[in-house]
Amino acid sequence: MSDSGGFDPTKYSTAALAGLLGLHIAEKGWQVGSLLGLGIVVPVAAVVFQKRDVQSFTKMAAYSAVGLCGVASAAGAVKIAKFDRAGFEDRANNAGQNRTDIFSAAGMVAGALASSFLLRQTGVVNIIGGASLGSAVGVLVHAAIRPAEQREPSQLANILKE
């Protein structure tokens, strides 16, 4: 995939490519968990459990993001165990997802910083939750303003279909 910013998979060992793919799958799990946390988990916690304070919101978002990250990582490990070198080379670096990841990471940093500065008694879970909510906002911003050539299904969706 030399079209992805100069990434040349032939310069990496199979184990390194497997590691890159594993990190990519974990990152996608985090992003999906963050989006579910923002769109479903936090609203359900507010309505069903009457949890309407910011600290509860950030905790619920953290549980969602970390939980889905773990599930995606486990499912990805099972899936990629069947790959050969060519499979890793094909999937290790997906140029179409790089922009999503940049927006997600920027939102993650902003969310973590905001939660650590704005919540008076911030615990690690609240900071992780703030990072999760920021990551979800970053992904949504990316989706709203992404170029037309990037409006195709993600590589992770293609991997899970196989």
C-alpha atoms as one frame of an Amber mdcrd trajectory, in Angstrom:
protein
   0.000   0.000   0.000   2.523   2.552  -1.077  -0.195   5.134  -1.709  -0.697
   5.636   2.026   1.864   8.265   2.811   4.899   6.210   1.891   4.016   3.164
   4.004   5.923   0.164   2.628   4.833  -3.089   4.289   7.831  -4.963   2.878
  10.057  -3.087   5.353   8.263  -4.663   8.340   8.298  -8.156   9.765   5.089
 -10.154   9.753   4.900  -9.760  13.542   5.187  -5.968  13.231   2.427  -5.910
  10.600   0.250  -8.063  12.852   0.880  -5.607  15.680  -0.049  -2.636  13.499
  -3.250  -4.350  12.427  -4.063  -5.274  16.022  -3.614  -1.658  17.129  -5.785
  -0.485  14.251  -8.564  -2.906  15.238  -8.347  -1.796  18.885  -8.540   1.842
  17.788 -11.644   1.139  15.706 -13.185  -0.629  18.714 -12.467   2.451  20.837
 -14.056   4.702  18.216 -17.194   2.546  17.926 -17.441   2.292  21.718 -17.057
   6.057  21.973 -19.812   6.657  19.438 -22.109   4.167  21.184 -21.297   5.794
  24.508 -22.246   9.217  23.203 -25.301   8.119  21.250 -26.777   5.310  23.360
 -25.093   4.543  26.684 -25.035   8.067  28.133 -28.650   8.868  27.102 -29.901
   5.520  28.473 -28.052   6.124  31.745 -29.672   9.561  31.960 -33.202   8.297
  31.327 -33.281   4.828  32.873 -30.884   5.221  35.791 -31.482   8.931  36.402
 -27.731   9.607  36.122 -27.642  13.197  34.920 -24.360  14.572  36.201 -21.248
  15.033  34.087 -19.187  12.589  36.147 -21.731   9.825  35.524 -21.773  10.654
  31.824 -18.004  10.408  31.559 -17.948   7.135  33.513 -20.581   5.560  31.257
 -18.714   6.756  28.168 -15.467   5.267  29.518 -17.086   1.881  30.150 -18.537
   1.849  26.642 -15.283   2.789  24.883 -13.039   0.488  26.904 -15.542  -2.365
  26.661 -15.877  -2.161  22.884 -12.131  -1.720  22.510 -11.657  -4.998  24.390
 -14.326  -6.829  22.407 -12.930  -5.601  19.078  -9.408  -6.549  20.119 -10.447
 -10.073  21.091 -12.514 -10.562  17.939  -9.720  -9.104  15.822  -7.128 -11.413
  17.387  -9.264 -14.424  16.506  -9.801 -13.133  12.976  -6.213 -12.166  12.170
  -4.835 -15.435  13.524  -5.808 -16.896  10.131  -3.919 -14.285   8.073  -0.732
 -14.957   6.189   1.876 -12.312   5.357  -0.061 -11.102   2.294  -3.167 -10.596
   4.440  -1.237  -8.468   6.905   0.419  -6.443   4.149  -2.972  -5.755   2.601
  -4.611  -4.612   5.815  -1.908  -3.245   8.126  -2.164   0.367   6.988  -5.437
   1.691   5.661  -4.848   5.153   4.236  -8.580   5.892   4.170  -8.776   5.578
   7.957  -5.817   7.804   8.773  -7.896  10.987   8.683 -10.560   9.441  10.909
  -7.869   8.413  13.365  -6.371  11.911  13.419  -9.740  13.520  14.153 -10.477
  10.872  16.783  -7.101  11.373  18.472  -7.469  15.162  18.468 -10.915  14.834
  20.028  -9.572  12.305  22.518  -6.867  14.690  23.720  -9.302  17.620  23.895
 -11.862  15.523  25.789  -9.332  14.193  28.269  -7.959  17.671  28.922 -11.437
  19.180  29.255 -12.586  16.525  31.708  -9.430  16.817  33.788  -9.723  20.606
  34.016 -13.497  21.033  34.214 -14.459  18.302  36.665 -13.459  19.146  40.208
 -12.981  15.610  41.487 -11.781  13.896  38.371 -10.713  10.293  38.551  -8.959
   8.315  35.871 -12.273   6.851  34.705 -13.653  10.368  34.186 -10.600  11.340
  32.154 -10.974   8.197  30.030 -14.657   9.033  29.603 -13.831  12.574  28.567
 -11.376  11.157  26.046 -14.097   8.825  24.799 -16.633  11.614  24.337 -14.004
  13.781  22.638 -13.068  10.909  20.348 -16.721  10.430  19.361 -17.063  14.122
  18.551 -13.854  13.953  16.500 -15.178  11.014  14.466 -18.489  12.806  13.906
 -16.706  15.965  12.753 -14.593  13.890  10.377 -17.700  12.186   8.977 -19.446
  15.511   8.495 -16.627  17.139   6.532 -14.730  14.252   4.921 -13.837  14.353
   1.239 -16.010  12.381  -1.193 -13.215   9.893  -1.983 -13.215   8.756   1.655
 -16.920   7.920   1.779 -16.536   4.166   1.519 -16.861   1.388   4.111 -13.952
   1.036   6.491 -11.368  -1.686   6.111 -12.449  -3.085   9.491 -15.970  -3.639
   8.122 -14.458  -5.522   5.195 -12.282  -7.652   7.492 -15.230  -8.644   9.679
 -17.305  -9.617   6.619 -14.777 -12.251   5.530
